Amino acid sequence: MGKATHRKPYQAPTVTRLTPEEAKIKLVEHARNGDGEAMDLLKLIFPEEAKKLSEAKAKSA
């Protein structure tokens, strides 16, 4: 107990509100990085973007 510890003061979590376009960009980035669940969601919400992403991956492979 001879050791003094310094605790950080509590900082409440913050909420970041994204625009629809920002949310779409983040979803595409996650899908591009191999997140299967993000790709599934992208196929449901933005099938045209999922198709573009699939075609781009096929070209690079």
C-alpha positions, 0 to 999 in steps of 0.5 A: 500500500505504499505505492501511490496511484493516480486515477484519471478523472471520470469522463462521460462517454460522448456520442457522435452523430453521423450523417447518412453519407458518413455512415455509408462510408464507414460501412463500405470501409468495414466491408472492404477490410473483410468484415463479413457482417458489414458486407451482408449489411451493405448487400441489404441496404446498398446492393449497388455499392456491394456489387461495386466492391465485389467487382473491385475485389475480383479485379484485384485478385 
